């Protein structure tokens, strides 16, 4: 590995009968951008391979608020997936509604002129590795025997904003937070 960090595993120090050398895998470095690896043998110019590591960060872009499940509300024009770092810090006050089950790898909300509200209604939001809330989170139910949950499976839920549970129009239904809270 000649640039960007990362590592190569399973490199064959010699070529096979067809003159091909192989590697098991090339793991790119932790920072998005160009990564390079060079193949060298004595007396021959190095062959350099490059790959661009992309960020798995996805940002909310709708200042009017809207549905988590609408791709156009996100900068990558898609809904967040389980390994995404989700950032909801667009300036202003707005509501991001989670009305069907959703996932995130990590979630950061609010701060620096941003006061978003994440409203989870009759749905489950599962965050794999930590949630930092500097906005507002509301868990509510809208029907009988319908509930909402927020689960942070690893890492912590760091709350410098507010977290509220509300009994919606249905009157019956759980609102559950499962996390290590700091």
C-alpha positions in Angstrom: 0.0 0.0 0.0 1.6 3.2 -1.1 -1.1 5.8 -0.3 -4.3 6.3 1.7 -3.6 3.7 4.3 -5.4 0.3 4.4 -3.9 -3.1 3.8 -3.4 -5.9 1.4 -4.1 -9.5 2.5 -3.1 -12.8 0.9 -0.6 -11.4 -1.5 1.2 -14.0 -3.6 5.0 -13.2 -3.6 5.4 -15.0 -6.9 3.5 -15.3 -10.1 1.7 -18.5 -11.0 2.4 -20.6 -14.2 0.5 -18.0 -16.2 2.5 -15.0 -14.9 -0.4 -13.8 -12.7 0.1 -12.6 -9.1 -2.9 -12.3 -6.9 -4.0 -10.7 -3.6 -6.7 -11.9 -1.3 -8.2 -8.5 -0.7 -7.3 -4.8 -0.7 -8.9 -2.9 2.2 -8.9 0.8 1.6 -7.9 3.3 4.2 -10.4 4.9 6.6 -10.5 8.4 5.0 -12.4 8.9 1.7 -10.2 9.7 -1.2 -7.5 8.1 -3.4 -5.8 4.9 -2.2 -2.9 3.3 -4.1 -1.1 0.0 -4.0 2.0 -0.8 -6.1 3.1 -4.1 -7.6 6.9 -4.3 -7.9 9.5 -6.7 -9.1 13.3 -6.0 -9.3 14.3 -4.4 -12.6 10.8 -3.5 -13.8 8.9 -0.3 -13.2 6.2 -0.6 -10.6 2.5 -0.9 -11.6 0.4 1.3 -9.5 -3.3 0.6 -8.9 -5.6 3.2 -7.5 -9.1 3.3 -6.0 -11.2 6.1 -4.6 -12.8 5.4 -1.3 -16.2 7.1 -1.0 -17.8 8.4 2.2 -20.8 6.5 3.5 -22.2 9.8 4.9 -25.7 10.7 3.8 -27.2 14.1 4.6 -30.7 15.5 5.0 -31.3 18.3 2.4 -35.0 19.2 2.8 -35.3 22.4 4.9 -39.1 22.0 4.9 -38.9 18.6 6.6 -40.5 15.4 5.2 -40.3 11.7 5.2 -37.2 9.7 6.1 -38.4 7.2 3.4 -38.3 9.7 0.5 -35.0 9.5 -1.5 -35.2 13.1 -2.7 -34.9 14.3 0.9 -31.3 13.0 1.0 -28.2 14.3 -0.7 -27.5 10.9 -2.3 -31.1 10.7 -3.6 -31.6 7.4 -1.7 -32.9 6.3 1.7 -30.2 5.6 4.3 -29.0 2.0 4.7 -27.6 0.1 7.6 -23.9 1.2 7.2 -24.6 4.8 6.5 -23.6 7.7 8.7 -26.8 9.8 8.7 -26.4 13.5 9.3 -29.4 15.7 9.9 -28.0 19.1 10.6 -29.4 21.4 7.9 -29.9 24.9 9.3 -33.4 25.6 10.6 -36.3 23.9 12.4 -38.1 21.1 10.6 -39.5 17.6 11.2 -38.1 14.4 9.7 -40.8 11.8 10.0 -40.1 8.1 10.3 -43.3 6.2 9.5 -41.9 2.9 8.4 -39.0 0.9 9.7 -35.7 2.5 9.1 -32.0 1.9 9.7 -28.7 3.9 10.1 -25.1 3.0 10.8 -24.7 6.1 12.9 -26.9 9.1 13.4 -26.0 12.8 14.2 -28.7 15.3 14.6 -28.8 19.1 15.1 -26.3 21.7 16.3 -24.9 24.9 14.8 -28.2 26.6 13.9 -29.9 23.3 13.2 -32.9 22.3 15.4 -34.4 19.2 13.6 -37.1 17.1 15.1 -37.0 13.3 14.4 -40.6 12.0 14.8 -40.9 8.2 14.9 -44.5 7.2 14.5 -45.7 3.6 14.3 -42.2 2.6 13.2 -38.8 1.3 14.4 -35.6 3.1 13.8 -32.5 1.0 14.4 -29.1 2.7 14.7 -26.2 0.3 14.6 -23.4 2.4 16.2 -24.2 5.5 18.1 -26.6 8.4 18.0 -25.8 12.0 18.9 -28.9 14.1 19.4 -28.7 17.9 19.6 -32.3 18.3 18.3 -35.5 16.7 19.3 -36.7 13.1 19.1 -40.3 12.2 19.5 -41.7 8.7 19.7 -45.4 8.4 19.3 -48.1 5.9 18.3 -51.1 6.7 16.1 -53.3 3.6 16.4 -54.5 1.0 18.8 -51.7 -1.6 19.5 -49.2 0.3 17.3 -45.9 1.4 18.8 -42.7 3.0 18.0 -39.1 2.2 19.0 -35.6 3.7 18.8 -32.8 1.1 19.2 -29.1 1.9 19.3 -27.5 -1.5 19.2 -23.9 -0.4 19.8 -22.2 2.8 20.9 -24.1 5.3 22.9 -27.1 7.6 22.6 -25.6 11.0 23.5 -28.5 13.4 24.1 -27.9 17.1 24.4 -31.4 17.8 23.0 -34.7 16.4 24.0 -36.3 13.0 23.8 -40.1 12.8 24.3 -42.7 10.0 24.2 -46.2 10.9 23.3 -49.4 9.0 23.4 -50.9 9.5 20.0 -54.5 9.3 18.8 -54.8 5.5 19.4 -54.2 5.6 23.1 -52.6 2.2 23.3 -49.2 1.2 22.0 -45.7 1.1 23.3 -42.9 3.6 22.8 -39.5 2.0 23.5 -36.0 3.3 23.6 -33.2 0.7 23.8 -29.8 2.2 24.2 -26.9 3.0 26.4 -27.5 6.6 27.3 -24.9 9.2 28.1 
